[in-house]
Amino acid sequence: MKVYISCDMEGISGVVAGKQTEMNGEEYQRAQKLMTGEVNAAIEGALAGGASEILVNDSHGSMRNILIEDLNPSAQLISGSPKPLSMMQGIDESFDAAFFIGYHAQAGTAHSVLDHTYSGIVYQVSLNGRPVGETGLNAALAGYFGVPVVLVTGDKLLVEEATALLGAVEGVAVKESYGRYAARCLVPEAVHELIRQAAQSALSKAKEERKPFVVKPPVTLAVDFTSSAHLDMAELIPGSRRTSGRHIEYTHDDLLTVFKVWRAMLTLAR
């Protein structure tokens, strides 16, 4: 059984401030260790659940956060940025399941630690009219390849978001947010045990229970940026439709194409 793991940092227990997630920020090295620890717990649970091959994609910021020297040797690591598929680099139809570790709620979620959707310049993203965050965008790409997301970890609001979108997904709430920069956090030892158990449980379920999140074509991506200046660049994408100062849309039958357009729009807008 092949397992794909995408790991972000804002949803890691103990991470509650932007400076912890920045390479030159305060406590960044601590956050790296915390992130690596939660990924290792997911790897251990996956192995206990029958995984024979595990690929980890570092999905935060520079995407050079996970400490490979401390990573469980049963896994391989994709590190560095930019990558064509960003947070989902390496995903393909050969995988049986995907885990999202350390994820956070979508932009605009009230009282959620460090909520955003890929970038602070994004106000909202939707697929076929349904607002989605990184969980939805990335799960849709996994679903395109027929891969179900079976485990998500992050703050309580992220788990609620993922459950509402994906249905029967294992969720581990590692912290409960009090606001954008404060949360009640579980200690690493407790978090690791919960993640190990959830990962093993997620893989032990029958294939019928682990269904991919599939967005039916045609797929319309809609993005609201925080400034009209961002759209001045994003609308350079052929086939895009700018309908207002901050709102742009793109429609295509192929979700992989839509995902690549999303990446291009964001890069241009930045």
NUNULO-913347 format. One record per residue (C-alpha): x, y, z. Coordinates in steps of 0.05 Angstrom, whole numbers, plus 32768, in hexadecimal, padded with zeros to 4 digits. Layout:
BEGIN
X/Y/Z
...
END
This chain:
BEGIN
8000/8000/8000
801B/8044/7FEC
800D/8081/8017
8018/80CA/8005
8022/80FE/803C
801D/8149/8031
8034/8170/806E
8029/81B9/807F
8040/81DE/80BD
8009/820D/80D5
7FDF/81D3/80EC
8016/81B3/8117
8009/81B4/8162
8030/81EB/8185
8033/8216/8146
8008/8254/8151
802F/828F/8134
8047/82A3/80F0
808F/82AC/8107
8092/8263/811B
8084/8250/80D2
80B8/827D/80B2
80FF/8266/80A5
811E/82A2/80C8
80E8/82A8/80FC
80E7/829B/8147
80DF/8252/815B
80E2/823A/8113
8113/8202/8123
80E4/81EB/815B
80AA/81EB/8129
80D4/81C1/80F9
80DE/818C/812F
8094/818D/8141
8082/8185/80F8
80B2/814C/80ED
8098/812A/812B
8050/812B/8113
8064/8111/80CE
808A/80D8/80EF
804D/80C6/8117
8024/80C2/80D7
805A/8097/80B7
805A/8068/80F3
800F/8062/80F0
8010/8056/80A5
8043/801E/80AE
8018/7FFE/80E4
7FDD/8003/80B5
8000/7FDD/807D
8024/8012/8055
805E/7FF7/802C
8074/8039/800C
806D/8080/8028
807C/80C1/8005
807D/8102/802D
8077/8146/800A
808E/8182/8033
8056/81B3/8024
8064/81F1/804D
8083/8232/8036
80C9/8225/801A
80B7/81DB/801F
80FA/81CE/8041
80E0/81C6/8088
80DE/817B/8099
8120/8163/80B7
8132/8129/808A
8168/8111/80BB
8131/8106/80EE
80FD/80E9/80BE
80E8/80A0/80C3
8114/807B/8091
80D8/8054/8077
80C2/8093/8051
80DE/80BD/8019
80DB/810A/801A
80CC/813D/7FE4
80ED/817E/7FF9
80F5/81C3/7FD9
80CE/81F5/7FB1
80B3/8208/7F7F
8093/81C6/7F6A
8061/81BF/7F31
802B/81A3/7F5F
8042/81C8/7F9D
8022/81A8/7FDB
800F/816A/7FB3
8050/815D/7F8E
805A/8113/7F82
8011/80FF/7F85
7FFA/80CF/7F4F
7FCB/8094/7F43
7FFB/8062/7F62
7FEA/8077/7FAA
7FB4/8055/7FD3
7FA9/808D/8006
7FBF/80D3/8019
7FCA/80F5/805D
7FC8/8140/8068
7FF2/814F/80A6
7FF7/8193/80C8
7FC2/81B4/809C
7F9B/81F2/80AE
7F56/8210/809F
7F47/8236/8060
7F4E/8282/805B
7F19/82A8/8081
7F09/8272/80B5
7EF7/8295/80F5
7F22/8288/8133
7F50/8257/810F
7F9B/8259/8119
7FC1/8274/80DC
7F88/8268/80AB
7F97/8276/8062
7F92/8255/801D
7FD8/824C/7FFF
7FE8/8296/8007
7FD3/82D4/802E
7FBF/82F6/7FED
7F85/82C5/7FE4
7F42/82D8/8002
7F1B/829B/7FEA
7F1F/8261/7FB9
7EE6/8235/7FA1
7EDE/81F8/7F74
7E9B/81F5/7F50
7E7E/8228/7F80
7E95/8206/7FC0
7EC8/822C/7FEB
7F06/8203/7FF8
7F49/820C/801A
7F89/81E6/8011
7F67/81A6/8029
7F32/81AA/7FF2
7F61/81BF/7FBA
7F94/8189/7FCB
7F60/8153/7FD8
7F41/8163/7F94
7F84/8157/7F73
7F8D/8116/7F99
7F47/8102/7F83
7F59/8111/7F3B
7F8B/80D8/7F41
7F59/80AC/7F66
7F7D/80B4/7FA9
7F51/80BE/7FE7
7F67/80EC/8020
7F5C/80C0/805D
7F7E/80E9/8095
7F82/8133/80A5
7FA2/8154/80E2
7FA2/819C/80F9
7F78/81C8/8125
7F30/81B6/8137
7F13/81E5/8102
7F3E/81C5/80CC
7F24/8180/80DF
7EDD/8199/80DC
7EEA/81B8/8097
7F09/8178/807C
7ED2/814C/8098
7E9B/8177/8079
7EBE/8173/8036
7EDB/812D/8034
7EAA/8106/805E
7EC5/80C8/8081
7F0C/80E0/808C
7F35/80D4/80CA
7F43/8116/80ED
7F72/8128/8125
7F68/816C/8146
7FAC/817B/8164
7F97/81BF/817F
7F59/81EA/818A
7F60/8231/8171
7F4D/826E/819B
7F5E/829E/8162
7F8F/82A8/812A
7FCC/82A7/8157
7FB7/827D/8193
7FA2/8235/81A0
7F9B/8200/81D5
7FCE/81CC/81BE
7FD9/8183/81CE
8020/8170/81E1
8049/814A/81AC
8047/8107/81CE
7FFB/8108/81D0
7FF6/8122/8189
8024/80EC/816E
7FFC/80B5/818D
7FBB/80D0/8171
7FD9/80D7/812B
7FF7/8091/812D
7FB4/8073/8140
7F8D/809B/810D
7FBD/808B/80D5
7FBA/8041/80E3
7F6E/8043/80E8
7F67/806B/80A8
7F8D/8037/8080
7F6A/7FFC/80A0
7F26/8011/8085
7F0A/7FEF/8048
7F15/800F/8005
7ECB/801D/7FFF
7ED0/804C/803B
7F0C/8071/801E
7EEF/8098/7FE4
7F15/80CD/7FBD
7EFB/8114/7FBC
7EE8/811E/7F73
7ED3/8160/7F55
7EA8/8152/7F19
7EBA/8176/7ED8
7EB5/81AA/7EBE
7EDC/81C7/7EF8
7ED7/8211/7F06
7F0C/8230/7F32
7EF9/8273/7F50
7F2B/829E/7F76
7F21/82DE/7F9D
7F62/8301/7FA9
7F6C/8336/7FDF
7F7F/836D/7FAC
7F6D/837E/7F65
7FB7/8384/7F56
7FBE/8338/7F5E
7F8B/832D/7F27
7FAF/835B/7EF8
7FE2/8323/7EF3
7FB6/82E6/7EFF
7F88/82F8/7EC5
7FC2/82EF/7E95
7FB2/82A4/7E97
7F91/8294/7E54
7F48/8280/7E5D
7F40/82A2/7EA1
7F04/82CF/7EAD
7F09/830B/7EDB
7EC4/831D/7EF2
7ED4/8354/7F24
7F0F/8379/7F42
7F24/833E/7F6E
7EFF/8301/7F51
7F18/82D4/7F1A
7F01/8291/7EFE
7F1B/8259/7ED2
7EF6/821C/7EB8
7F11/81DC/7E9A
7EFC/8193/7E95
7F3F/817B/7EB0
7F4B/8187/7EFB
7F96/817F/7EF5
7F96/81B9/7EC3
7F6B/81E2/7EF3
7F9C/81D4/7F2B
7FD7/81EA/7F01
7FB1/8229/7EEE
7FA5/8237/7F38
7FF0/8230/7F44
8000/825E/7F0A
7FCC/8292/7F1F
7FE8/8294/7F66
8030/829A/7F4E
8020/82D2/7F1E
7FF6/82F7/7F52
802E/82F5/7F85
END
